[in-house]
Amino acid sequence: MPEEFDVVCLGGGVAGEATAVGRRDSGLTLAVVERELVGGECPYRGCVPSKALLRSSETLTESQGARRLAASRVEWTVDFPKVPKRVRSMARDLDDSRAAAMEATGVRLFRGERKLADLRTVDVEREQLMRGMDARADHPAVPRVTFTDPEIASVGLPEAAARAKGLDVIIATADPAQTARGAVHDFHQGALKLVGDREHGVLIGAVLVTPRAGEIVLAIKLRIPLKTPADVIHPFPGFNRVPGDSLHELAAKASNKAPHDPDVIHHNQWRSQ
Ligand SMILES: Cc1cc2nc3c(=O)[nH]c(=O)nc-3n(C[C@H](O)[C@H](O)[C@H](O)COP(=O)(O)OP(=O)(O)OC[C@H]3O[C@@H](n4cnc5c(N)ncnc54)[C@H](O)[C@@H]3O)c2cc1C
């Protein structure tokens, strides 16, 4: 007798885990089929080990900054074996402990490599079939981050794509290096561009180049009214003030008012001191 589930997820990677968590309060039954480790590529071979590797080189770069900002002489010797050792320790969940967390959400976890028999059926064993219904997801605002130094993060439509769609585009740009946070951080190469839709008064895209840009740009939701984020008080000094102040500017442009004084104007003084 085939077992039936409302949703069947072939693969227990990040997507499978997100489906398991998302299903929790939906009342739908879910089966996840995984041939290796629950968690998939991201924690074991992708995101986590690669960011651990980058963090090692970032630390070396930061310590070079000590000579400029805090010390007269800084010396260290790179210990190459230390780097992969730490990277491997980041993937310590190779014990497959994420499987228990997934099952705790109430999903049925099947082990092994399986195939789609058709769009609604997964072969588990010859005599056992699971049937699942199609599920489609809509992702209007997936953020993109390049983990360079500094990070490059973007979300939504770039200016050219927004113009190509025939939208009435408004733009705000700022140089994060020319802010108080940029000055105290000793940061010299950055950029910010926000893209707005004047007709609807909403934010439709952003690109940010700063340290930890990925963490900042994620806070920018798309299609939120420009006036809403413009009311947020951002801590001073912080890199998140840069998009914050540019949102003020964009909101003013959308309503054809004079732009609010951006952080960049206020804090050029920090550069000249
Ligand atoms: C070096 C590197 C760095 C990355 N860094 C980042 C990052 O910083 N941030 C980020 O967001 N993304 C990053 N990614 C991408 C990220 O790893 C993937 O986007 C993410 O893992 C995709 O998740 P997924 O669940 O779709 O697929 P996967 O993680 O590939 O999971 C698929 C799962 O399905 C299982 N499976 C496949 N076929 C079958 C089958 N027939 N039967 C049973 N099981 C099956 C596999 O064993 C696997 O566990 C990076 C990738 C790499 C390679």
The ligand as an SDF file (V2000), in Angstrom:
LIG
                    3D

 53 58  0  0  0  0  0  0  0  0999 V2000
   31.9100   26.5050   -1.7740 C   0  0  0  0  0  0  0  0  0  0  0  0
   30.4600   26.8990   -1.6140 C   0  0  0  0  0  0  0  0  0  0  0  0
   30.1400   27.9880   -0.8140 C   0  0  0  0  0  0  0  0  0  0  0  0
   28.8100   28.3720   -0.6650 C   0  0  0  0  0  0  0  0  0  0  0  0
   28.5310   29.4410    0.1540 N   0  0  0  0  0  0  0  0  0  0  0  0
   27.2550   29.8310    0.3340 C   0  0  0  0  0  0  0  0  0  0  0  0
   26.9300   30.8940    1.2130 C   0  0  0  0  0  0  0  0  0  0  0  0
   27.8010   31.4920    1.8240 O   0  0  0  0  0  0  0  0  0  0  0  0
   25.6380   31.2360    1.3510 N   0  0  0  0  0  0  0  0  0  0  0  0
   24.6410   30.5770    0.6830 C   0  0  0  0  0  0  0  0  0  0  0  0
   23.4800   30.9420    0.8590 O   0  0  0  0  0  0  0  0  0  0  0  0
   24.9130   29.5580   -0.1450 N   0  0  0  0  0  0  0  0  0  0  0  0
   26.1960   29.1710   -0.3340 C   0  0  0  0  0  0  0  0  0  0  0  0
   26.4710   28.0970   -1.1520 N   0  0  0  0  0  0  0  0  0  0  0  0
   25.3590   27.4550   -1.8310 C   0  0  0  0  0  0  0  0  0  0  0  0
   24.6060   26.5090   -0.8970 C   0  0  0  0  0  0  0  0  0  0  0  0
   25.4660   25.5050   -0.4180 O   0  0  0  0  0  0  0  0  0  0  0  0
   23.4520   25.9130   -1.6820 C   0  0  0  0  0  0  0  0  0  0  0  0
   22.6760   26.9600   -2.2230 O   0  0  0  0  0  0  0  0  0  0  0  0
   22.5570   25.0870   -0.7840 C   0  0  0  0  0  0  0  0  0  0  0  0
   23.2960   24.0660   -0.1780 O   0  0  0  0  0  0  0  0  0  0  0  0
   21.4330   24.5280   -1.6400 C   0  0  0  0  0  0  0  0  0  0  0  0
   20.6160   23.7800   -0.7940 O   0  0  0  0  0  0  0  0  0  0  0  0
   19.6910   22.6350   -1.3770 P   0  0  0  0  0  0  0  0  0  0  0  0
   18.9500   22.0750   -0.2240 O   0  0  0  0  0  0  0  0  0  0  0  0
   18.9190   23.1590   -2.5280 O   0  0  0  0  0  0  0  0  0  0  0  0
   20.7020   21.5910   -2.0140 O   0  0  0  0  0  0  0  0  0  0  0  0
   21.8420   20.7290   -1.2930 P   0  0  0  0  0  0  0  0  0  0  0  0
   22.4380   21.4000   -0.1150 O   0  0  0  0  0  0  0  0  0  0  0  0
   22.7390   20.2780   -2.4080 O   0  0  0  0  0  0  0  0  0  0  0  0
   21.0300   19.5000   -0.7290 O   0  0  0  0  0  0  0  0  0  0  0  0
   20.4820   18.5480   -1.5680 C   0  0  0  0  0  0  0  0  0  0  0  0
   20.3840   17.2740   -0.7500 C   0  0  0  0  0  0  0  0  0  0  0  0
   19.6630   16.3300   -1.5170 O   0  0  0  0  0  0  0  0  0  0  0  0
   20.2630   15.0720   -1.4190 C   0  0  0  0  0  0  0  0  0  0  0  0
   19.8840   14.3930   -2.6530 N   0  0  0  0  0  0  0  0  0  0  0  0
   20.1260   14.7920   -3.9250 C   0  0  0  0  0  0  0  0  0  0  0  0
   19.5760   13.9360   -4.7950 N   0  0  0  0  0  0  0  0  0  0  0  0
   18.9630   12.9720   -4.0700 C   0  0  0  0  0  0  0  0  0  0  0  0
   18.2020   11.8140   -4.4070 C   0  0  0  0  0  0  0  0  0  0  0  0
   17.9880   11.4670   -5.6700 N   0  0  0  0  0  0  0  0  0  0  0  0
   17.7260   11.0490   -3.3940 N   0  0  0  0  0  0  0  0  0  0  0  0
   17.9430   11.3940   -2.0960 C   0  0  0  0  0  0  0  0  0  0  0  0
   18.6510   12.4750   -1.7190 N   0  0  0  0  0  0  0  0  0  0  0  0
   19.1430   13.2600   -2.7060 C   0  0  0  0  0  0  0  0  0  0  0  0
   21.7560   15.3620   -1.2990 C   0  0  0  0  0  0  0  0  0  0  0  0
   22.4400   14.3250   -0.6220 O   0  0  0  0  0  0  0  0  0  0  0  0
   21.7440   16.6500   -0.4640 C   0  0  0  0  0  0  0  0  0  0  0  0
   21.8580   16.4000    0.9280 O   0  0  0  0  0  0  0  0  0  0  0  0
   27.7830   27.6750   -1.3260 C   0  0  0  0  0  0  0  0  0  0  0  0
   28.1010   26.5610   -2.1290 C   0  0  0  0  0  0  0  0  0  0  0  0
   29.4150   26.1820   -2.2670 C   0  0  0  0  0  0  0  0  0  0  0  0
   29.7570   24.9850   -3.1270 C   0  0  0  0  0  0  0  0  0  0  0  0
  1  2  1  0
  2  3  1  0
  2 52  2  0
  3  4  2  0
  4  5  1  0
  4 50  1  0
  5  6  2  0
  6  7  1  0
  6 13  1  0
  7  8  2  0
  7  9  1  0
  9 10  1  0
 10 11  2  0
 10 12  1  0
 12 13  2  0
 13 14  1  0
 14 15  1  0
 14 50  1  0
 15 16  1  0
 16 17  1  0
 16 18  1  0
 18 19  1  0
 18 20  1  0
 20 21  1  0
 20 22  1  0
 22 23  1  0
 23 24  1  0
 24 25  2  0
 24 26  1  0
 24 27  1  0
 27 28  1  0
 28 29  2  0
 28 30  1  0
 28 31  1  0
 31 32  1  0
 32 33  1  0
 33 34  1  0
 33 48  1  0
 34 35  1  0
 35 36  1  0
 35 46  1  0
 36 37  1  0
 36 45  1  0
 37 38  2  0
 38 39  1  0
 39 40  1  0
 39 45  2  0
 40 41  1  0
 40 42  2  0
 42 43  1  0
 43 44  2  0
 44 45  1  0
 46 47  1  0
 46 48  1  0
 48 49  1  0
 50 51  2  0
 51 52  1  0
 52 53  1  0
M  END
$$$$
